[in-house]
Amino acid sequence: MVPEIDQQWFAEAHTAGALVVDVRDRGEYRTGHVPGARPAPLSPLPLKPAEPPRDRPVYVIRRSGGRSAQATALLRDVGCDAHGVSGGTAARTGAGRPVTAGDEPGTPDVTTTTEETR
């Protein structure tokens, strides 16, 4: 079992500048993602993972949490302090927290909540 944090803990970590990776494909990411989340589609992770940071936790998110467990396990296997985010982006938008649309990570200052991400 991989570690998972709830939305409140994640919101606090995100506000404090946590590193967030979104493991959905580019199309899903584009429709709405956590502001500042780095895109890291799950499909290439098992083939060629990027060097994960070892100096701080990494929070792994996707739409509803399913693929994040797999990505979290992969990152933990290579020594990263990775944690899945319970409920994913769907729970985040359901709680009224903002998401950013487009191909770039964005910042918390430029946010949009879209119906497609709910």
N, C-alpha and C positions, 0 to 999 in steps of 0.2 A: 504494500500500500504506500502511495506517495503522499507527502504532506500537502495539505490543502488549507487555505485560509478563507475566512468568510468575507463577505463584501465590505463590512464595516472596517475590519482590519486592513483589507486591501485599500480602501478609500484613504485611510490614515497614512499608509505606506506610500501611496501614490502622491498624496499631497506633500509628503516629505521628500519627494524626488526619487522614488523607487525605480529601478530598471524593470520595464515591462516588455515582454515579447508576446506577439500575437501570432499563433500558429495556424491561422486560417489561410486559405489560398488568397491570392491577390484580389480577386473579385469580391470575396467576402470582406476582406480588409477595407477595400475601397468604399463599401457601403456605409461603414461606420466602425470606428475603433476607439479604444481608450486614448485620450490625448497623450501624445508622447510615446505610445507603444511602438516598438520596432517590429516591422514585419519579419517573420521567420516561418514561412510555410512548412508544415510538418513533413510533407513528402520528401524534401531533400535532407532533413535532419539526420535520419539514420545513415544516409549515404556519405555525407560530408558535413558534420557539425562544425560551426564556427567555434573558435576558441571562446568558451564561456568565461565570464568574469569569476574570479575566485575570491574577490575581496568584499563582495556584498551579495545579498540575496537577489534572486531573479524571480519575478512573478510571471507565470505562464498563463495566458488567457486565450480563449476562443469563444465561439458564440454561446455554447451552453455547458462547456466543461469537459466533454468527452475526450477529444484529442489532446487536451492539455495534460491529462494524466500520463499518456504515452510520452509526450515531449518532456514532461517533468522527470519521468523515470530515466529517459535517455540522458538528459542533462546531469542528473544526479550520478549516473553511472560514470561520467567523465569528471566528477569532482566538483560540480557546481551546486551551490546551496539554492536549489530551485524549489518553488512552491506553486502548486496549481491554485487557481482562483475559483472558488465555489460558485457555480451558476454562470460563470463567464460574462461575456458582454451583454447577453440577454438579461441577466439579473441586474447588471449595472444600469442599463437603460430603464428596466422595470422599476428601479428605485429612484428614477428621475435624475440620475447622474449623467453628465454630458459625454458625448462621443464626438469624434472628429471624422468627417468624410474625406475621401481622396486617397491618393497614393503615398503621401508623405505622413510621417508620424504626427506632425502638428504639435501644438502646445496647449496647455490647459486654458490659455487665453482665447483660442480660436476654436469654439466648439459648436456642434450641431447635434440635436437629437432628431433622428429620422424615423419614420414609421418602419422602414425596411430593417432597422436594427432592433426593433422591439419584438 
